C-alpha cells in the first residue's frame, strides 16, 4: 500500500453538517465526504485490491467506491484530516493477514 499515491487519488466533497453548531449550522459546509475508488487506485497492488474487496465488502458501493464521512469538528479542514485517518485505518485493517495458529 503506497499511501502517498493514494492520497492524490482521493475526492472530497463538503456538505452541510447536521446537528448542533450554533449560528453557522445552516451556512457553513463543514461535513466532509471522502470517496476512494478501490478498483482504479494505483497505490494498491492487485492482490491488495482483491483482499480489500473481500474484507471490506460491506463498506464498498457497487462500483467499489469506499465512502468515508466526518462531521465531528466544526472545521472542514479538521474533518478532512479525520476522514483521511479513518480511510487509512480502514485499509490497513482490511489488509492485515491473520496469524496462523
ROBADREN-833353 format. One record per residue: residue number from 1; residue in three letters; x, y, z of N, C-alpha, C in turn. Coordinates in nm, 2 decimals, padded with zeros to 4 digits. Example, Ala and Ser with C-alpha at 12.3 -4.5 7.8 and 13.67 -1.06 7.14 Angstrom:
(atom 1, "ALA", (01.32, -00.57, 00.78), (01.23, -00.45, 00.78), (01.32, -00.33, 00.78))
(atom 2, "SER", (01.28, -00.22, 00.71), (01.37, -00.11, 00.71), (01.29, 00.00, 00.79))
END
This chain:
(atom 1, "UNK", (00.08, -00.12, 00.00), (00.00, 00.00, 00.00), (00.09, 00.12, 00.00))
(atom 2, "UNK", (00.07, 00.21, -00.10), (00.15, 00.33, -00.11), (00.06, 00.45, -00.08))
(atom 3, "UNK", (00.07, 00.49, 00.04), (-00.02, 00.59, 00.10), (-00.01, 00.72, 00.02))
(atom 4, "UNK", (00.11, 00.76, -00.02), (00.13, 00.89, -00.08), (00.06, 00.90, -00.22))
(atom 5, "UNK", (00.06, 00.79, -00.29), (-00.01, 00.78, -00.42), (-00.16, 00.79, -00.39))
(atom 6, "UNK", (-00.21, 00.71, -00.29), (-00.35, 00.70, -00.27), (-00.41, 00.84, -00.22))
(atom 7, "UNK", (-00.33, 00.92, -00.15), (-00.38, 01.05, -00.11), (-00.40, 01.14, -00.22))
(atom 8, "UNK", (-00.33, 01.12, -00.33), (-00.36, 01.20, -00.45), (-00.48, 01.16, -00.53))
(atom 9, "UNK", (-00.53, 01.04, -00.50), (-00.65, 00.98, -00.57), (-00.78, 01.01, -00.50))
(atom 10, "UNK", (-00.78, 01.07, -00.38), (-00.90, 01.09, -00.31), (-00.98, 01.21, -00.36))
(atom 11, "UNK", (-01.11, 01.19, -00.35), (-01.20, 01.30, -00.39), (-01.28, 01.34, -00.27))
(atom 12, "UNK", (-01.29, 01.47, -00.25), (-01.36, 01.53, -00.14), (-01.48, 01.61, -00.18))
(atom 13, "UNK", (-01.58, 01.61, -00.09), (-01.70, 01.69, -00.11), (-01.74, 01.75, 00.03))
(atom 14, "UNK", (-01.76, 01.88, 00.04), (-01.80, 01.94, 00.16), (-01.95, 01.96, 00.16))
(atom 15, "UNK", (-02.02, 01.92, 00.26), (-02.17, 01.94, 00.27), (-02.20, 02.00, 00.40))
(atom 16, "UNK", (-02.32, 02.04, 00.42), (-02.37, 02.10, 00.55), (-02.38, 01.99, 00.65))
(atom 17, "UNK", (-02.33, 02.01, 00.76), (-02.34, 01.91, 00.87), (-02.47, 01.93, 00.94))
(atom 18, "UNK", (-02.52, 01.81, 01.00), (-02.64, 01.82, 01.08), (-02.61, 01.83, 01.22))
(atom 19, "UNK", (-02.70, 01.86, 01.30), (-02.68, 01.86, 01.45), (-02.64, 02.00, 01.50))
(atom 20, "UNK", (-02.60, 02.00, 01.62), (-02.56, 02.13, 01.69), (-02.45, 02.20, 01.62))
(atom 21, "UNK", (-02.45, 02.33, 01.62), (-02.34, 02.40, 01.55), (-02.36, 02.55, 01.57))
(atom 22, "UNK", (-02.46, 02.59, 01.64), (-02.48, 02.73, 01.67), (-02.53, 02.81, 01.55))
(atom 23, "UNK", (-02.48, 02.93, 01.53), (-02.53, 03.02, 01.43), (-02.49, 02.97, 01.29))
(atom 24, "UNK", (-02.38, 02.90, 01.28), (-02.33, 02.87, 01.15), (-02.38, 02.73, 01.09))
(atom 25, "UNK", (-02.47, 02.67, 01.16), (-02.51, 02.53, 01.13), (-02.57, 02.53, 00.99))
(atom 26, "UNK", (-02.64, 02.63, 00.95), (-02.71, 02.63, 00.82), (-02.63, 02.71, 00.71))
(atom 27, "UNK", (-02.51, 02.76, 00.74), (-02.44, 02.84, 00.65), (-02.31, 02.78, 00.60))
(atom 28, "UNK", (-02.25, 02.70, 00.69), (-02.11, 02.65, 00.66), (-02.11, 02.50, 00.63))
(atom 29, "UNK", (-02.04, 02.47, 00.52), (-02.03, 02.33, 00.48), (-01.91, 02.27, 00.55))
(atom 30, "UNK", (-01.93, 02.21, 00.67), (-01.81, 02.16, 00.74), (-01.80, 02.01, 00.74))
(atom 31, "UNK", (-01.91, 01.94, 00.70), (-01.90, 01.79, 00.69), (-01.82, 01.76, 00.56))
(atom 32, "UNK", (-01.73, 01.66, 00.57), (-01.65, 01.61, 00.46), (-01.69, 01.47, 00.42))
(atom 33, "UNK", (-01.72, 01.45, 00.29), (-01.74, 01.32, 00.24), (-01.63, 01.29, 00.14))
(atom 34, "UNK", (-01.55, 01.18, 00.18), (-01.43, 01.14, 00.11), (-01.47, 01.02, 00.03))
(atom 35, "UNK", (-01.43, 01.01, -00.09), (-01.45, 00.89, -00.17), (-01.32, 00.84, -00.23))
(atom 36, "UNK", (-01.30, 00.71, -00.23), (-01.18, 00.64, -00.28), (-01.22, 00.53, -00.37))
(atom 37, "UNK", (-01.17, 00.53, -00.49), (-01.20, 00.43, -00.59), (-01.10, 00.32, -00.58))
(atom 38, "UNK", (-01.15, 00.21, -00.52), (-01.06, 00.09, -00.49), (-01.01, 00.03, -00.62))
(atom 39, "UNK", (-01.09, 00.01, -00.72), (-01.05, -00.06, -00.84), (-00.95, 00.02, -00.92))
(atom 40, "UNK", (-00.96, 00.16, -00.92), (-00.88, 00.24, -01.01), (-00.75, 00.29, -00.94))
(atom 41, "UNK", (-00.73, 00.25, -00.81), (-00.62, 00.30, -00.74), (-00.49, 00.25, -00.79))
(atom 42, "UNK", (-00.39, 00.34, -00.80), (-00.25, 00.30, -00.84), (-00.17, 00.27, -00.72))
(atom 43, "UNK", (-00.22, 00.31, -00.60), (-00.14, 00.29, -00.48), (-00.16, 00.15, -00.42))
(atom 44, "UNK", (-00.24, 00.07, -00.48), (-00.26, -00.07, -00.43), (-00.22, -00.17, -00.53))
(atom 45, "UNK", (-00.17, -00.28, -00.49), (-00.14, -00.39, -00.58), (-00.27, -00.46, -00.61))
(atom 46, "UNK", (-00.27, -00.55, -00.71), (-00.39, -00.63, -00.75), (-00.42, -00.72, -00.63))
(atom 47, "UNK", (-00.32, -00.78, -00.57), (-00.35, -00.87, -00.45), (-00.42, -00.79, -00.34))
(atom 48, "UNK", (-00.37, -00.67, -00.31), (-00.43, -00.59, -00.21), (-00.57, -00.55, -00.24))
(atom 49, "UNK", (-00.60, -00.52, -00.37), (-00.73, -00.48, -00.41), (-00.83, -00.60, -00.39))
(atom 50, "UNK", (-00.79, -00.72, -00.42), (-00.87, -00.84, -00.41), (-00.90, -00.87, -00.26))
(atom 51, "UNK", (-00.79, -00.86, -00.18), (-00.81, -00.88, -00.03), (-00.91, -00.78, 00.03))
(atom 52, "UNK", (-00.89, -00.65, -00.01), (-00.98, -00.55, 00.04), (-01.12, -00.56, -00.01))
(atom 53, "UNK", (-01.14, -00.61, -00.13), (-01.28, -00.63, -00.18), (-01.35, -00.73, -00.10))
(atom 54, "UNK", (-01.28, -00.83, -00.05), (-01.35, -00.93, 00.03), (-01.36, -00.89, 00.18))
(atom 55, "UNK", (-01.26, -00.82, 00.23), (-01.26, -00.79, 00.37), (-01.35, -00.67, 00.41))
(atom 56, "UNK", (-01.36, -00.57, 00.32), (-01.44, -00.45, 00.35), (-01.55, -00.44, 00.25))
(atom 57, "UNK", (-01.60, -00.55, 00.21), (-01.71, -00.56, 00.11), (-01.84, -00.48, 00.15))
(atom 58, "UNK", (-01.87, -00.48, 00.28), (-01.99, -00.42, 00.33), (-01.97, -00.26, 00.33))
(atom 59, "UNK", (-01.85, -00.21, 00.32), (-01.83, -00.07, 00.32), (-01.81, -00.01, 00.18))
(atom 60, "UNK", (-01.81, -00.10, 00.08), (-01.79, -00.05, -00.06), (-01.93, -00.04, -00.13))
(atom 61, "UNK", (-01.93, 00.05, -00.22), (-02.05, 00.07, -00.31), (-02.04, -00.04, -00.42))
(atom 62, "UNK", (-02.14, -00.05, -00.50), (-02.14, -00.15, -00.61), (-02.02, -00.12, -00.71))
(atom 63, "UNK", (-01.98, 00.01, -00.72), (-01.88, 00.05, -00.81), (-01.74, 00.04, -00.74))
(atom 64, "UNK", (-01.73, -00.02, -00.63), (-01.61, -00.04, -00.55), (-01.55, 00.10, -00.50))
(atom 65, "UNK", (-01.64, 00.19, -00.46), (-01.60, 00.31, -00.40), (-01.61, 00.30, -00.25))
(atom 66, "UNK", (-01.51, 00.35, -00.18), (-01.52, 00.35, -00.03), (-01.55, 00.49, 00.01))
(atom 67, "UNK", (-01.66, 00.51, 00.07), (-01.71, 00.64, 00.11), (-01.69, 00.66, 00.26))
(atom 68, "UNK", (-01.62, 00.76, 00.30), (-01.59, 00.79, 00.44), (-01.64, 00.93, 00.47))
(atom 69, "UNK", (-01.71, 00.95, 00.58), (-01.76, 01.08, 00.62), (-01.71, 01.12, 00.75))
(atom 70, "UNK", (-01.70, 01.25, 00.77), (-01.65, 01.31, 00.90), (-01.73, 01.44, 00.93))
(atom 71, "UNK", (-01.79, 01.45, 01.04), (-01.85, 01.57, 01.08), (-01.84, 01.60, 01.23))
(atom 72, "UNK", (-01.73, 01.54, 01.29), (-01.70, 01.56, 01.43), (-01.66, 01.70, 01.47))
(atom 73, "UNK", (-01.59, 01.77, 01.38), (-01.54, 01.90, 01.41), (-01.63, 02.01, 01.34))
(atom 74, "UNK", (-01.61, 02.13, 01.38), (-01.68, 02.24, 01.31), (-01.60, 02.29, 01.20))
(atom 75, "UNK", (-01.47, 02.25, 01.19), (-01.38, 02.29, 01.08), (-01.38, 02.19, 00.97))
(atom 76, "UNK", (-01.39, 02.24, 00.85), (-01.39, 02.15, 00.73), (-01.25, 02.09, 00.72))
(atom 77, "UNK", (-01.14, 02.16, 00.75), (-01.01, 02.12, 00.74), (-00.98, 02.00, 00.84))
(atom 78, "UNK", (-01.03, 02.02, 00.96), (-01.01, 01.91, 01.06), (-01.09, 01.79, 01.03))
(atom 79, "UNK", (-01.21, 01.81, 00.97), (-01.29, 01.69, 00.93), (-01.22, 01.62, 00.81))
(atom 80, "UNK", (-01.15, 01.69, 00.73), (-01.08, 01.63, 00.62), (-00.97, 01.54, 00.67))
(atom 81, "UNK", (-00.90, 01.59, 00.77), (-00.79, 01.51, 00.83), (-00.84, 01.39, 00.90))
(atom 82, "UNK", (-00.95, 01.40, 00.97), (-01.01, 01.29, 01.04), (-01.06, 01.18, 00.93))
(atom 83, "UNK", (-01.12, 01.23, 00.82), (-01.17, 01.13, 00.72), (-01.05, 01.06, 00.66))
(atom 84, "UNK", (-00.94, 01.13, 00.64), (-00.82, 01.06, 00.58), (-00.77, 00.95, 00.68))
(atom 85, "UNK", (-00.76, 00.99, 00.81), (-00.72, 00.89, 00.91), (-00.81, 00.77, 00.91))
(atom 86, "UNK", (-00.94, 00.79, 00.90), (-01.04, 00.68, 00.90), (-01.01, 00.59, 00.78))
(atom 87, "UNK", (-00.99, 00.65, 00.67), (-00.97, 00.57, 00.54), (-00.84, 00.49, 00.56))
(atom 88, "UNK", (-00.73, 00.55, 00.60), (-00.61, 00.47, 00.62), (-00.62, 00.36, 00.72))
(atom 89, "UNK", (-00.69, 00.38, 00.83), (-00.71, 00.28, 00.93), (-00.80, 00.16, 00.87))
(atom 90, "UNK", (-00.90, 00.20, 00.80), (-00.99, 00.10, 00.74), (-00.91, 00.01, 00.64))
(atom 91, "UNK", (-00.83, 00.07, 00.56), (-00.75, 00.00, 00.46), (-00.64, -00.09, 00.53))
(atom 92, "UNK", (-00.58, -00.03, 00.63), (-00.48, -00.11, 00.70), (-00.54, -00.23, 00.77))
(atom 93, "UNK", (-00.65, -00.21, 00.83), (-00.72, -00.32, 00.90), (-00.77, -00.43, 00.80))
(atom 94, "UNK", (-00.81, -00.38, 00.68), (-00.85, -00.48, 00.58), (-00.74, -00.55, 00.52))
(atom 95, "UNK", (-00.62, -00.50, 00.52), (-00.50, -00.57, 00.46), (-00.43, -00.66, 00.56))
(atom 96, "UNK", (-00.47, -00.65, 00.69), (-00.40, -00.74, 00.79), (-00.42, -00.88, 00.76))
(atom 97, "UNK", (-00.31, -00.96, 00.77), (-00.32, -01.10, 00.74), (-00.33, -01.17, 00.88))
(atom 98, "UNK", (-00.43, -01.25, 00.91), (-00.44, -01.31, 01.04), (-00.32, -01.41, 01.06))
(atom 99, "UNK", (-00.28, -01.42, 01.18), (-00.17, -01.51, 01.22), (-00.21, -01.65, 01.22))
(atom 100, "UNK", (-00.13, -01.74, 01.17), (-00.16, -01.88, 01.17), (-00.14, -01.94, 01.30))
(atom 101, "UNK", (-00.23, -02.03, 01.35), (-00.21, -02.08, 01.48), (-00.12, -02.20, 01.48))
END
